[in-house]
């Protein structure tokens, strides 16, 4: 029995699991909403929260332009980027994390993601869920601003 063993194995070895979660974190930060199985979504939540928290911990440093930062502040920023870069695979998404997502999430004391259960998948009856960032930007639909009086 796996008493007091945290984390789901998801039928994968440790290297596969680690790579899968790095890819999923990168995809979630890129699209701000992904659909997956409920077990993966619940496990992914911790990885994403930890990654966003790395950026949020920089605080007011996120608002300062690069040329106005002191040497110590720049070192803190670089260290945070390197730390988050262990998880986030894409450099462009890493910059999005620090320039867009972390400043939006800074006002929250945690809980940056939400898991919405969708039901069973048709092919294998796996429980599916959407995992999304709580404060994600909702893209405006074509003609959404038009109202009919």
Chimera marker file (.cmm) of the C-alpha trace (Angstrom):
<marker_set name="trace">
<marker id="1" x="0.000" y="0.000" z="0.000" r="1" g="1" b="0" radius="0.5"/>
<marker id="2" x="1.128" y="3.544" z="-0.752" r="1" g="1" b="0" radius="0.5"/>
<marker id="3" x="0.429" y="5.078" z="2.646" r="1" g="1" b="0" radius="0.5"/>
<marker id="4" x="1.711" y="8.670" z="2.972" r="1" g="1" b="0" radius="0.5"/>
<marker id="5" x="3.017" y="8.781" z="-0.622" r="1" g="1" b="0" radius="0.5"/>
<marker id="6" x="2.046" y="12.054" z="-2.241" r="1" g="1" b="0" radius="0.5"/>
<marker id="7" x="1.323" y="12.509" z="-5.928" r="1" g="1" b="0" radius="0.5"/>
<marker id="8" x="-0.367" y="10.363" z="-8.516" r="1" g="1" b="0" radius="0.5"/>
<marker id="9" x="1.706" y="8.015" z="-10.678" r="1" g="1" b="0" radius="0.5"/>
<marker id="10" x="-0.704" y="8.190" z="-13.634" r="1" g="1" b="0" radius="0.5"/>
<marker id="11" x="0.717" y="4.964" z="-15.090" r="1" g="1" b="0" radius="0.5"/>
<marker id="12" x="4.031" y="6.582" z="-16.024" r="1" g="1" b="0" radius="0.5"/>
<marker id="13" x="7.598" y="6.358" z="-14.819" r="1" g="1" b="0" radius="0.5"/>
<marker id="14" x="9.067" y="9.384" z="-13.058" r="1" g="1" b="0" radius="0.5"/>
<marker id="15" x="10.900" y="10.838" z="-16.076" r="1" g="1" b="0" radius="0.5"/>
<marker id="16" x="7.798" y="10.605" z="-18.275" r="1" g="1" b="0" radius="0.5"/>
<marker id="17" x="5.632" y="12.136" z="-15.545" r="1" g="1" b="0" radius="0.5"/>
<marker id="18" x="8.057" y="15.017" z="-15.009" r="1" g="1" b="0" radius="0.5"/>
<marker id="19" x="8.265" y="15.752" z="-18.747" r="1" g="1" b="0" radius="0.5"/>
<marker id="20" x="4.480" y="15.529" z="-19.117" r="1" g="1" b="0" radius="0.5"/>
<marker id="21" x="3.865" y="18.032" z="-16.324" r="1" g="1" b="0" radius="0.5"/>
<marker id="22" x="6.496" y="20.450" z="-17.677" r="1" g="1" b="0" radius="0.5"/>
<marker id="23" x="4.752" y="20.331" z="-21.063" r="1" g="1" b="0" radius="0.5"/>
<marker id="24" x="1.328" y="20.751" z="-19.478" r="1" g="1" b="0" radius="0.5"/>
<marker id="25" x="2.457" y="23.735" z="-17.370" r="1" g="1" b="0" radius="0.5"/>
<marker id="26" x="3.879" y="25.381" z="-20.487" r="1" g="1" b="0" radius="0.5"/>
<marker id="27" x="0.656" y="24.725" z="-22.427" r="1" g="1" b="0" radius="0.5"/>
<marker id="28" x="-1.538" y="26.036" z="-19.618" r="1" g="1" b="0" radius="0.5"/>
<marker id="29" x="0.484" y="29.241" z="-19.346" r="1" g="1" b="0" radius="0.5"/>
<marker id="30" x="0.405" y="29.649" z="-23.143" r="1" g="1" b="0" radius="0.5"/>
<marker id="31" x="-3.345" y="29.086" z="-23.626" r="1" g="1" b="0" radius="0.5"/>
<marker id="32" x="-4.476" y="29.901" z="-20.053" r="1" g="1" b="0" radius="0.5"/>
<marker id="33" x="-6.984" y="27.032" z="-20.343" r="1" g="1" b="0" radius="0.5"/>
<marker id="34" x="-6.548" y="23.357" z="-21.288" r="1" g="1" b="0" radius="0.5"/>
<marker id="35" x="-8.705" y="20.220" z="-21.243" r="1" g="1" b="0" radius="0.5"/>
<marker id="36" x="-7.289" y="17.009" z="-19.799" r="1" g="1" b="0" radius="0.5"/>
<marker id="37" x="-8.288" y="14.171" z="-17.486" r="1" g="1" b="0" radius="0.5"/>
<marker id="38" x="-9.480" y="15.100" z="-14.013" r="1" g="1" b="0" radius="0.5"/>
<marker id="39" x="-6.600" y="13.266" z="-12.292" r="1" g="1" b="0" radius="0.5"/>
<marker id="40" x="-3.978" y="15.052" z="-14.410" r="1" g="1" b="0" radius="0.5"/>
<marker id="41" x="-5.699" y="18.414" z="-13.878" r="1" g="1" b="0" radius="0.5"/>
<marker id="42" x="-5.753" y="17.972" z="-10.101" r="1" g="1" b="0" radius="0.5"/>
<marker id="43" x="-2.089" y="16.969" z="-10.069" r="1" g="1" b="0" radius="0.5"/>
<marker id="44" x="-1.096" y="19.738" z="-12.498" r="1" g="1" b="0" radius="0.5"/>
<marker id="45" x="-2.639" y="22.362" z="-10.228" r="1" g="1" b="0" radius="0.5"/>
<marker id="46" x="0.249" y="22.185" z="-7.740" r="1" g="1" b="0" radius="0.5"/>
<marker id="47" x="2.903" y="22.472" z="-10.435" r="1" g="1" b="0" radius="0.5"/>
<marker id="48" x="1.269" y="25.544" z="-11.982" r="1" g="1" b="0" radius="0.5"/>
<marker id="49" x="0.629" y="27.222" z="-8.614" r="1" g="1" b="0" radius="0.5"/>
<marker id="50" x="4.279" y="26.763" z="-7.650" r="1" g="1" b="0" radius="0.5"/>
<marker id="51" x="5.504" y="28.169" z="-10.973" r="1" g="1" b="0" radius="0.5"/>
<marker id="52" x="3.252" y="31.242" z="-10.803" r="1" g="1" b="0" radius="0.5"/>
<marker id="53" x="4.260" y="31.823" z="-7.177" r="1" g="1" b="0" radius="0.5"/>
<marker id="54" x="7.899" y="32.146" z="-8.276" r="1" g="1" b="0" radius="0.5"/>
<marker id="55" x="6.902" y="35.188" z="-10.332" r="1" g="1" b="0" radius="0.5"/>
<marker id="56" x="4.454" y="36.590" z="-7.786" r="1" g="1" b="0" radius="0.5"/>
<marker id="57" x="7.131" y="36.594" z="-5.046" r="1" g="1" b="0" radius="0.5"/>
<marker id="58" x="9.021" y="39.286" z="-6.959" r="1" g="1" b="0" radius="0.5"/>
<marker id="59" x="6.277" y="41.736" z="-5.917" r="1" g="1" b="0" radius="0.5"/>
<marker id="60" x="6.803" y="45.375" z="-6.950" r="1" g="1" b="0" radius="0.5"/>
<marker id="61" x="9.881" y="44.397" z="-8.929" r="1" g="1" b="0" radius="0.5"/>
<marker id="62" x="7.543" y="43.220" z="-11.714" r="1" g="1" b="0" radius="0.5"/>
<marker id="63" x="6.397" y="46.813" z="-12.353" r="1" g="1" b="0" radius="0.5"/>
<marker id="64" x="9.893" y="48.319" z="-12.561" r="1" g="1" b="0" radius="0.5"/>
<marker id="65" x="11.449" y="48.767" z="-16.006" r="1" g="1" b="0" radius="0.5"/>
<marker id="66" x="14.616" y="46.744" z="-16.536" r="1" g="1" b="0" radius="0.5"/>
<marker id="67" x="16.911" y="49.787" z="-16.694" r="1" g="1" b="0" radius="0.5"/>
<marker id="68" x="15.638" y="51.129" z="-13.334" r="1" g="1" b="0" radius="0.5"/>
<marker id="69" x="16.376" y="47.959" z="-11.354" r="1" g="1" b="0" radius="0.5"/>
<marker id="70" x="19.342" y="47.817" z="-9.036" r="1" g="1" b="0" radius="0.5"/>
<marker id="71" x="21.938" y="45.109" z="-9.456" r="1" g="1" b="0" radius="0.5"/>
<marker id="72" x="20.444" y="43.085" z="-6.572" r="1" g="1" b="0" radius="0.5"/>
<marker id="73" x="16.936" y="43.412" z="-7.994" r="1" g="1" b="0" radius="0.5"/>
<marker id="74" x="18.131" y="42.291" z="-11.416" r="1" g="1" b="0" radius="0.5"/>
<marker id="75" x="19.842" y="39.299" z="-9.792" r="1" g="1" b="0" radius="0.5"/>
<marker id="76" x="16.595" y="38.381" z="-7.973" r="1" g="1" b="0" radius="0.5"/>
<marker id="77" x="14.679" y="38.651" z="-11.242" r="1" g="1" b="0" radius="0.5"/>
<marker id="78" x="17.220" y="36.510" z="-13.119" r="1" g="1" b="0" radius="0.5"/>
<marker id="79" x="17.202" y="33.904" z="-10.364" r="1" g="1" b="0" radius="0.5"/>
<marker id="80" x="13.399" y="33.725" z="-10.439" r="1" g="1" b="0" radius="0.5"/>
<marker id="81" x="13.495" y="33.376" z="-14.245" r="1" g="1" b="0" radius="0.5"/>
<marker id="82" x="16.007" y="30.529" z="-13.979" r="1" g="1" b="0" radius="0.5"/>
<marker id="83" x="13.945" y="28.821" z="-11.274" r="1" g="1" b="0" radius="0.5"/>
<marker id="84" x="10.714" y="29.032" z="-13.304" r="1" g="1" b="0" radius="0.5"/>
<marker id="85" x="12.657" y="28.053" z="-16.428" r="1" g="1" b="0" radius="0.5"/>
<marker id="86" x="13.168" y="24.579" z="-14.963" r="1" g="1" b="0" radius="0.5"/>
<marker id="87" x="9.461" y="23.994" z="-15.460" r="1" g="1" b="0" radius="0.5"/>
<marker id="88" x="8.432" y="26.299" z="-18.313" r="1" g="1" b="0" radius="0.5"/>
<marker id="89" x="9.853" y="24.954" z="-21.577" r="1" g="1" b="0" radius="0.5"/>
<marker id="90" x="9.354" y="27.950" z="-23.867" r="1" g="1" b="0" radius="0.5"/>
<marker id="91" x="11.295" y="31.201" z="-23.424" r="1" g="1" b="0" radius="0.5"/>
<marker id="92" x="8.411" y="33.234" z="-24.841" r="1" g="1" b="0" radius="0.5"/>
<marker id="93" x="5.994" y="31.729" z="-22.310" r="1" g="1" b="0" radius="0.5"/>
<marker id="94" x="8.515" y="32.318" z="-19.525" r="1" g="1" b="0" radius="0.5"/>
<marker id="95" x="8.504" y="36.026" z="-20.368" r="1" g="1" b="0" radius="0.5"/>
<marker id="96" x="4.687" y="35.961" z="-20.549" r="1" g="1" b="0" radius="0.5"/>
<marker id="97" x="4.669" y="34.490" z="-17.029" r="1" g="1" b="0" radius="0.5"/>
<marker id="98" x="6.729" y="37.356" z="-15.586" r="1" g="1" b="0" radius="0.5"/>
<marker id="99" x="5.326" y="40.220" z="-17.671" r="1" g="1" b="0" radius="0.5"/>
<marker id="100" x="1.638" y="39.309" z="-17.895" r="1" g="1" b="0" radius="0.5"/>
<marker id="101" x="0.469" y="36.445" z="-15.660" r="1" g="1" b="0" radius="0.5"/>
<marker id="102" x="2.409" y="37.148" z="-12.433" r="1" g="1" b="0" radius="0.5"/>
<marker id="103" x="1.390" y="40.849" z="-12.243" r="1" g="1" b="0" radius="0.5"/>
<marker id="104" x="-2.272" y="39.836" z="-12.686" r="1" g="1" b="0" radius="0.5"/>
<marker id="105" x="-1.970" y="37.099" z="-10.057" r="1" g="1" b="0" radius="0.5"/>
<marker id="106" x="-0.101" y="39.302" z="-7.569" r="1" g="1" b="0" radius="0.5"/>
<marker id="107" x="-3.328" y="40.514" z="-5.968" r="1" g="1" b="0" radius="0.5"/>
<marker id="108" x="-4.381" y="36.946" z="-5.064" r="1" g="1" b="0" radius="0.5"/>
<marker id="109" x="-3.085" y="35.067" z="-2.000" r="1" g="1" b="0" radius="0.5"/>
<marker id="110" x="-2.806" y="31.828" z="-3.992" r="1" g="1" b="0" radius="0.5"/>
<marker id="111" x="-5.381" y="29.741" z="-5.826" r="1" g="1" b="0" radius="0.5"/>
<marker id="112" x="-4.360" y="30.845" z="-9.309" r="1" g="1" b="0" radius="0.5"/>
<marker id="113" x="-6.078" y="27.925" z="-11.084" r="1" g="1" b="0" radius="0.5"/>
<marker id="114" x="-9.522" y="26.379" z="-11.206" r="1" g="1" b="0" radius="0.5"/>
<marker id="115" x="-10.531" y="22.853" z="-12.220" r="1" g="1" b="0" radius="0.5"/>
<marker id="116" x="-13.954" y="22.403" z="-13.825" r="1" g="1" b="0" radius="0.5"/>
<marker id="117" x="-15.133" y="18.834" z="-14.293" r="1" g="1" b="0" radius="0.5"/>
<marker id="118" x="-16.721" y="18.091" z="-17.670" r="1" g="1" b="0" radius="0.5"/>
<marker id="119" x="-17.881" y="14.499" z="-17.386" r="1" g="1" b="0" radius="0.5"/>
<marker id="120" x="-16.786" y="11.294" z="-19.065" r="1" g="1" b="0" radius="0.5"/>
<marker id="121" x="-14.870" y="11.099" z="-22.342" r="1" g="1" b="0" radius="0.5"/>
<marker id="122" x="-16.669" y="9.105" z="-25.025" r="1" g="1" b="0" radius="0.5"/>
<marker id="123" x="-13.804" y="6.842" z="-26.105" r="1" g="1" b="0" radius="0.5"/>
<marker id="124" x="-12.550" y="5.455" z="-22.789" r="1" g="1" b="0" radius="0.5"/>
<marker id="125" x="-14.972" y="6.950" z="-20.241" r="1" g="1" b="0" radius="0.5"/>
<marker id="126" x="-12.139" y="8.852" z="-18.532" r="1" g="1" b="0" radius="0.5"/>
<marker id="127" x="-13.248" y="11.713" z="-16.280" r="1" g="1" b="0" radius="0.5"/>
<marker id="128" x="-12.305" y="14.939" z="-18.082" r="1" g="1" b="0" radius="0.5"/>
<marker id="129" x="-11.801" y="18.436" z="-16.737" r="1" g="1" b="0" radius="0.5"/>
<marker id="130" x="-10.795" y="21.918" z="-17.786" r="1" g="1" b="0" radius="0.5"/>
<marker id="131" x="-7.995" y="23.562" z="-15.853" r="1" g="1" b="0" radius="0.5"/>
<marker id="132" x="-7.681" y="27.302" z="-16.322" r="1" g="1" b="0" radius="0.5"/>
<marker id="133" x="-6.124" y="30.364" z="-14.770" r="1" g="1" b="0" radius="0.5"/>
<marker id="134" x="-8.652" y="32.109" z="-12.541" r="1" g="1" b="0" radius="0.5"/>
<marker id="135" x="-7.929" y="35.597" z="-13.856" r="1" g="1" b="0" radius="0.5"/>
<marker id="136" x="-7.395" y="34.640" z="-17.497" r="1" g="1" b="0" radius="0.5"/>
<marker id="137" x="-8.087" y="37.110" z="-20.248" r="1" g="1" b="0" radius="0.5"/>
<marker id="138" x="-11.216" y="36.057" z="-22.092" r="1" g="1" b="0" radius="0.5"/>
<marker id="139" x="-10.823" y="36.684" z="-25.823" r="1" g="1" b="0" radius="0.5"/>
<marker id="140" x="-13.648" y="38.774" z="-27.172" r="1" g="1" b="0" radius="0.5"/>
<marker id="141" x="-15.754" y="37.029" z="-29.790" r="1" g="1" b="0" radius="0.5"/>
<marker id="142" x="-16.290" y="38.570" z="-33.189" r="1" g="1" b="0" radius="0.5"/>
<marker id="143" x="-19.039" y="41.182" z="-32.899" r="1" g="1" b="0" radius="0.5"/>
<marker id="144" x="-19.458" y="40.619" z="-29.160" r="1" g="1" b="0" radius="0.5"/>
<marker id="145" x="-19.534" y="44.374" z="-28.578" r="1" g="1" b="0" radius="0.5"/>
<marker id="146" x="-22.577" y="44.794" z="-30.822" r="1" g="1" b="0" radius="0.5"/>
<marker id="147" x="-25.860" y="44.872" z="-28.971" r="1" g="1" b="0" radius="0.5"/>
<marker id="148" x="-29.335" y="44.726" z="-30.431" r="1" g="1" b="0" radius="0.5"/>
<marker id="149" x="-31.747" y="47.196" z="-28.860" r="1" g="1" b="0" radius="0.5"/>
<link id1="1" id2="2" r="1" g="1" b="0" radius="0.2"/>
<link id1="2" id2="3" r="1" g="1" b="0" radius="0.2"/>
<link id1="3" id2="4" r="1" g="1" b="0" radius="0.2"/>
<link id1="4" id2="5" r="1" g="1" b="0" radius="0.2"/>
<link id1="5" id2="6" r="1" g="1" b="0" radius="0.2"/>
<link id1="6" id2="7" r="1" g="1" b="0" radius="0.2"/>
<link id1="7" id2="8" r="1" g="1" b="0" radius="0.2"/>
<link id1="8" id2="9" r="1" g="1" b="0" radius="0.2"/>
<link id1="9" id2="10" r="1" g="1" b="0" radius="0.2"/>
<link id1="10" id2="11" r="1" g="1" b="0" radius="0.2"/>
<link id1="11" id2="12" r="1" g="1" b="0" radius="0.2"/>
<link id1="12" id2="13" r="1" g="1" b="0" radius="0.2"/>
<link id1="13" id2="14" r="1" g="1" b="0" radius="0.2"/>
<link id1="14" id2="15" r="1" g="1" b="0" radius="0.2"/>
<link id1="15" id2="16" r="1" g="1" b="0" radius="0.2"/>
<link id1="16" id2="17" r="1" g="1" b="0" radius="0.2"/>
<link id1="17" id2="18" r="1" g="1" b="0" radius="0.2"/>
<link id1="18" id2="19" r="1" g="1" b="0" radius="0.2"/>
<link id1="19" id2="20" r="1" g="1" b="0" radius="0.2"/>
<link id1="20" id2="21" r="1" g="1" b="0" radius="0.2"/>
<link id1="21" id2="22" r="1" g="1" b="0" radius="0.2"/>
<link id1="22" id2="23" r="1" g="1" b="0" radius="0.2"/>
<link id1="23" id2="24" r="1" g="1" b="0" radius="0.2"/>
<link id1="24" id2="25" r="1" g="1" b="0" radius="0.2"/>
<link id1="25" id2="26" r="1" g="1" b="0" radius="0.2"/>
<link id1="26" id2="27" r="1" g="1" b="0" radius="0.2"/>
<link id1="27" id2="28" r="1" g="1" b="0" radius="0.2"/>
<link id1="28" id2="29" r="1" g="1" b="0" radius="0.2"/>
<link id1="29" id2="30" r="1" g="1" b="0" radius="0.2"/>
<link id1="30" id2="31" r="1" g="1" b="0" radius="0.2"/>
<link id1="31" id2="32" r="1" g="1" b="0" radius="0.2"/>
<link id1="32" id2="33" r="1" g="1" b="0" radius="0.2"/>
<link id1="33" id2="34" r="1" g="1" b="0" radius="0.2"/>
<link id1="34" id2="35" r="1" g="1" b="0" radius="0.2"/>
<link id1="35" id2="36" r="1" g="1" b="0" radius="0.2"/>
<link id1="36" id2="37" r="1" g="1" b="0" radius="0.2"/>
<link id1="37" id2="38" r="1" g="1" b="0" radius="0.2"/>
<link id1="38" id2="39" r="1" g="1" b="0" radius="0.2"/>
<link id1="39" id2="40" r="1" g="1" b="0" radius="0.2"/>
<link id1="40" id2="41" r="1" g="1" b="0" radius="0.2"/>
<link id1="41" id2="42" r="1" g="1" b="0" radius="0.2"/>
<link id1="42" id2="43" r="1" g="1" b="0" radius="0.2"/>
<link id1="43" id2="44" r="1" g="1" b="0" radius="0.2"/>
<link id1="44" id2="45" r="1" g="1" b="0" radius="0.2"/>
<link id1="45" id2="46" r="1" g="1" b="0" radius="0.2"/>
<link id1="46" id2="47" r="1" g="1" b="0" radius="0.2"/>
<link id1="47" id2="48" r="1" g="1" b="0" radius="0.2"/>
<link id1="48" id2="49" r="1" g="1" b="0" radius="0.2"/>
<link id1="49" id2="50" r="1" g="1" b="0" radius="0.2"/>
<link id1="50" id2="51" r="1" g="1" b="0" radius="0.2"/>
<link id1="51" id2="52" r="1" g="1" b="0" radius="0.2"/>
<link id1="52" id2="53" r="1" g="1" b="0" radius="0.2"/>
<link id1="53" id2="54" r="1" g="1" b="0" radius="0.2"/>
<link id1="54" id2="55" r="1" g="1" b="0" radius="0.2"/>
<link id1="55" id2="56" r="1" g="1" b="0" radius="0.2"/>
<link id1="56" id2="57" r="1" g="1" b="0" radius="0.2"/>
<link id1="57" id2="58" r="1" g="1" b="0" radius="0.2"/>
<link id1="58" id2="59" r="1" g="1" b="0" radius="0.2"/>
<link id1="59" id2="60" r="1" g="1" b="0" radius="0.2"/>
<link id1="60" id2="61" r="1" g="1" b="0" radius="0.2"/>
<link id1="61" id2="62" r="1" g="1" b="0" radius="0.2"/>
<link id1="62" id2="63" r="1" g="1" b="0" radius="0.2"/>
<link id1="63" id2="64" r="1" g="1" b="0" radius="0.2"/>
<link id1="64" id2="65" r="1" g="1" b="0" radius="0.2"/>
<link id1="65" id2="66" r="1" g="1" b="0" radius="0.2"/>
<link id1="66" id2="67" r="1" g="1" b="0" radius="0.2"/>
<link id1="67" id2="68" r="1" g="1" b="0" radius="0.2"/>
<link id1="68" id2="69" r="1" g="1" b="0" radius="0.2"/>
<link id1="69" id2="70" r="1" g="1" b="0" radius="0.2"/>
<link id1="70" id2="71" r="1" g="1" b="0" radius="0.2"/>
<link id1="71" id2="72" r="1" g="1" b="0" radius="0.2"/>
<link id1="72" id2="73" r="1" g="1" b="0" radius="0.2"/>
<link id1="73" id2="74" r="1" g="1" b="0" radius="0.2"/>
<link id1="74" id2="75" r="1" g="1" b="0" radius="0.2"/>
<link id1="75" id2="76" r="1" g="1" b="0" radius="0.2"/>
<link id1="76" id2="77" r="1" g="1" b="0" radius="0.2"/>
<link id1="77" id2="78" r="1" g="1" b="0" radius="0.2"/>
<link id1="78" id2="79" r="1" g="1" b="0" radius="0.2"/>
<link id1="79" id2="80" r="1" g="1" b="0" radius="0.2"/>
<link id1="80" id2="81" r="1" g="1" b="0" radius="0.2"/>
<link id1="81" id2="82" r="1" g="1" b="0" radius="0.2"/>
<link id1="82" id2="83" r="1" g="1" b="0" radius="0.2"/>
<link id1="83" id2="84" r="1" g="1" b="0" radius="0.2"/>
<link id1="84" id2="85" r="1" g="1" b="0" radius="0.2"/>
<link id1="85" id2="86" r="1" g="1" b="0" radius="0.2"/>
<link id1="86" id2="87" r="1" g="1" b="0" radius="0.2"/>
<link id1="87" id2="88" r="1" g="1" b="0" radius="0.2"/>
<link id1="88" id2="89" r="1" g="1" b="0" radius="0.2"/>
<link id1="89" id2="90" r="1" g="1" b="0" radius="0.2"/>
<link id1="90" id2="91" r="1" g="1" b="0" radius="0.2"/>
<link id1="91" id2="92" r="1" g="1" b="0" radius="0.2"/>
<link id1="92" id2="93" r="1" g="1" b="0" radius="0.2"/>
<link id1="93" id2="94" r="1" g="1" b="0" radius="0.2"/>
<link id1="94" id2="95" r="1" g="1" b="0" radius="0.2"/>
<link id1="95" id2="96" r="1" g="1" b="0" radius="0.2"/>
<link id1="96" id2="97" r="1" g="1" b="0" radius="0.2"/>
<link id1="97" id2="98" r="1" g="1" b="0" radius="0.2"/>
<link id1="98" id2="99" r="1" g="1" b="0" radius="0.2"/>
<link id1="99" id2="100" r="1" g="1" b="0" radius="0.2"/>
<link id1="100" id2="101" r="1" g="1" b="0" radius="0.2"/>
<link id1="101" id2="102" r="1" g="1" b="0" radius="0.2"/>
<link id1="102" id2="103" r="1" g="1" b="0" radius="0.2"/>
<link id1="103" id2="104" r="1" g="1" b="0" radius="0.2"/>
<link id1="104" id2="105" r="1" g="1" b="0" radius="0.2"/>
<link id1="105" id2="106" r="1" g="1" b="0" radius="0.2"/>
<link id1="106" id2="107" r="1" g="1" b="0" radius="0.2"/>
<link id1="107" id2="108" r="1" g="1" b="0" radius="0.2"/>
<link id1="108" id2="109" r="1" g="1" b="0" radius="0.2"/>
<link id1="109" id2="110" r="1" g="1" b="0" radius="0.2"/>
<link id1="110" id2="111" r="1" g="1" b="0" radius="0.2"/>
<link id1="111" id2="112" r="1" g="1" b="0" radius="0.2"/>
<link id1="112" id2="113" r="1" g="1" b="0" radius="0.2"/>
<link id1="113" id2="114" r="1" g="1" b="0" radius="0.2"/>
<link id1="114" id2="115" r="1" g="1" b="0" radius="0.2"/>
<link id1="115" id2="116" r="1" g="1" b="0" radius="0.2"/>
<link id1="116" id2="117" r="1" g="1" b="0" radius="0.2"/>
<link id1="117" id2="118" r="1" g="1" b="0" radius="0.2"/>
<link id1="118" id2="119" r="1" g="1" b="0" radius="0.2"/>
<link id1="119" id2="120" r="1" g="1" b="0" radius="0.2"/>
<link id1="120" id2="121" r="1" g="1" b="0" radius="0.2"/>
<link id1="121" id2="122" r="1" g="1" b="0" radius="0.2"/>
<link id1="122" id2="123" r="1" g="1" b="0" radius="0.2"/>
<link id1="123" id2="124" r="1" g="1" b="0" radius="0.2"/>
<link id1="124" id2="125" r="1" g="1" b="0" radius="0.2"/>
<link id1="125" id2="126" r="1" g="1" b="0" radius="0.2"/>
<link id1="126" id2="127" r="1" g="1" b="0" radius="0.2"/>
<link id1="127" id2="128" r="1" g="1" b="0" radius="0.2"/>
<link id1="128" id2="129" r="1" g="1" b="0" radius="0.2"/>
<link id1="129" id2="130" r="1" g="1" b="0" radius="0.2"/>
<link id1="130" id2="131" r="1" g="1" b="0" radius="0.2"/>
<link id1="131" id2="132" r="1" g="1" b="0" radius="0.2"/>
<link id1="132" id2="133" r="1" g="1" b="0" radius="0.2"/>
<link id1="133" id2="134" r="1" g="1" b="0" radius="0.2"/>
<link id1="134" id2="135" r="1" g="1" b="0" radius="0.2"/>
<link id1="135" id2="136" r="1" g="1" b="0" radius="0.2"/>
<link id1="136" id2="137" r="1" g="1" b="0" radius="0.2"/>
<link id1="137" id2="138" r="1" g="1" b="0" radius="0.2"/>
<link id1="138" id2="139" r="1" g="1" b="0" radius="0.2"/>
<link id1="139" id2="140" r="1" g="1" b="0" radius="0.2"/>
<link id1="140" id2="141" r="1" g="1" b="0" radius="0.2"/>
<link id1="141" id2="142" r="1" g="1" b="0" radius="0.2"/>
<link id1="142" id2="143" r="1" g="1" b="0" radius="0.2"/>
<link id1="143" id2="144" r="1" g="1" b="0" radius="0.2"/>
<link id1="144" id2="145" r="1" g="1" b="0" radius="0.2"/>
<link id1="145" id2="146" r="1" g="1" b="0" radius="0.2"/>
<link id1="146" id2="147" r="1" g="1" b="0" radius="0.2"/>
<link id1="147" id2="148" r="1" g="1" b="0" radius="0.2"/>
<link id1="148" id2="149" r="1" g="1" b="0" radius="0.2"/>
</marker_set>
